Amino acid sequence: MLLGAEKLSAMPEAYVRVLFDQYAPKFEKALVDDLGYRGPALCSSRAGGAAGNSQTELLRSAPSISACGTGLAAAAFVKEVDHFIGIDLSPRMIERARATGLYAKLEVADMVQGLRDRPDASADLVLAADAIGLSARSRTRPG
């Protein structure tokens, strides 16, 4: 992470995990209701419009991996994607995502490490609407 000319260290995983475990119960209300957050909906509308019908069929046929949080991105993409795999560092965020019923599989892991643990080409779409900046490994390629 950079701020001006000085390099800052990434937030430790334990800190991020505790922060989002505590935030999970009020996460959606704070983002959507209080702040008017529309990130996943905007991503979905852009992806669907740019992809066309053939791409939408491709997304429906293969798994999509999501830095899932509480499931906001999966809810936004549910019309385009049949099979979601969710990865999040926070167990309580995973609990909220599980409650949506949208995920075929959920796992607690750092999102970049979770992608590295998967075979190449195991998903046609990776969603991380606003989670990239939270990962200590976000400046490196998953593969």
Secondary structure, 3 states (H helix, E strand, C coil): CEECCEECCCCCHHHHHHHHHHHHHHHHHHHHHHCCCCHHHHHHHHHHHHHHHHHHHHHHHCCEEEECCCCHHHHHHCCCCCCEEEEECCHHHHHHHHHHCCEEEEEECCHHHHHHCCCCCCCCEEECCCCHHHCCCCCCCCC
